[in-house]
Amino acid sequence: MQTEAFARPDDLRILAAHAGLSLTPEHLAELADAWRYIAPMLARIPRDRPYADEAAHAFVPATFVAAGKGMAR
């Protein structure tokens, strides 16, 4: 994905379509205006870490269950 300061309307339309959104021209213009804030945030997301490093994959809920008590439902 490009992280340019300005996004082309066609690129945004494609991204929206992949997300299942059908944007009106007004919403597309608003998204294009907001892109200057979105692009730097996307650039800061680390992409060089293994999938297994995700904290949710290392969390074992049973570790936090009090002795003799079952897990809350």
C-alpha positions as CSV (number, residue, x, y, z in Angstrom):
1,M,0.0,0.0,0.0
2,Q,1.2,3.5,-0.8
3,T,1.6,6.0,2.0
4,E,1.8,9.1,-0.1
5,A,0.5,12.4,1.3
6,F,-2.2,12.5,-1.4
7,A,-4.2,9.5,-2.6
8,R,-5.8,9.2,-6.0
9,P,-9.6,8.9,-6.0
10,D,-9.4,5.6,-7.9
11,D,-7.1,4.1,-5.3
12,L,-9.4,5.1,-2.5
13,R,-12.4,3.8,-4.4
14,I,-10.6,0.4,-4.7
15,L,-9.7,0.4,-1.0
16,A,-13.3,1.2,-0.1
17,A,-14.6,-1.6,-2.4
18,H,-12.2,-4.1,-0.8
19,A,-13.7,-3.1,2.6
20,G,-17.2,-3.6,1.3
21,L,-18.0,0.2,1.2
22,S,-19.8,2.0,-1.6
23,L,-18.8,5.7,-1.0
24,T,-20.7,8.7,-2.3
25,P,-18.6,11.3,-4.1
26,E,-18.9,13.5,-0.9
27,H,-17.6,10.7,1.3
28,L,-14.8,9.9,-1.2
29,A,-13.8,13.6,-1.1
30,E,-13.8,13.5,2.7
31,L,-11.6,10.4,2.7
32,A,-9.2,11.9,0.2
33,D,-8.9,15.0,2.5
34,A,-8.3,12.8,5.5
35,W,-5.6,10.7,3.7
36,R,-2.9,13.1,4.8
37,Y,-3.5,11.9,8.3
38,I,-4.1,8.3,7.5
39,A,-1.0,7.7,5.4
40,P,1.5,8.6,8.2
41,M,-0.3,6.3,10.6
42,L,-0.2,3.4,8.1
43,A,3.5,4.0,7.6
44,R,4.1,3.6,11.4
45,I,2.6,0.1,11.5
46,P,5.4,-2.4,11.9
47,R,5.3,-5.0,9.2
48,D,8.6,-6.9,9.8
49,R,7.4,-8.9,12.8
50,P,6.3,-12.6,12.6
51,Y,2.6,-13.3,12.9
52,A,3.3,-15.4,16.0
53,D,4.5,-12.2,17.8
54,E,0.9,-11.0,18.1
55,A,0.1,-10.8,21.8
56,A,-3.2,-12.6,21.3
57,H,-1.4,-15.7,20.1
58,A,0.7,-15.8,23.3
59,F,-2.0,-15.1,25.8
60,V,-3.1,-18.2,27.9
61,P,-6.3,-17.3,29.8
62,A,-6.0,-20.3,32.1
63,T,-2.8,-18.7,33.6
64,F,-5.0,-16.1,35.2
65,V,-7.7,-18.3,36.6
66,A,-7.8,-18.4,40.4
67,A,-7.0,-21.8,41.9
68,G,-10.1,-24.0,42.3
69,K,-12.3,-21.7,40.2
70,G,-13.4,-22.1,36.6
71,M,-13.2,-19.5,33.9
72,A,-15.9,-16.9,33.8
73,R,-18.4,-17.2,31.1
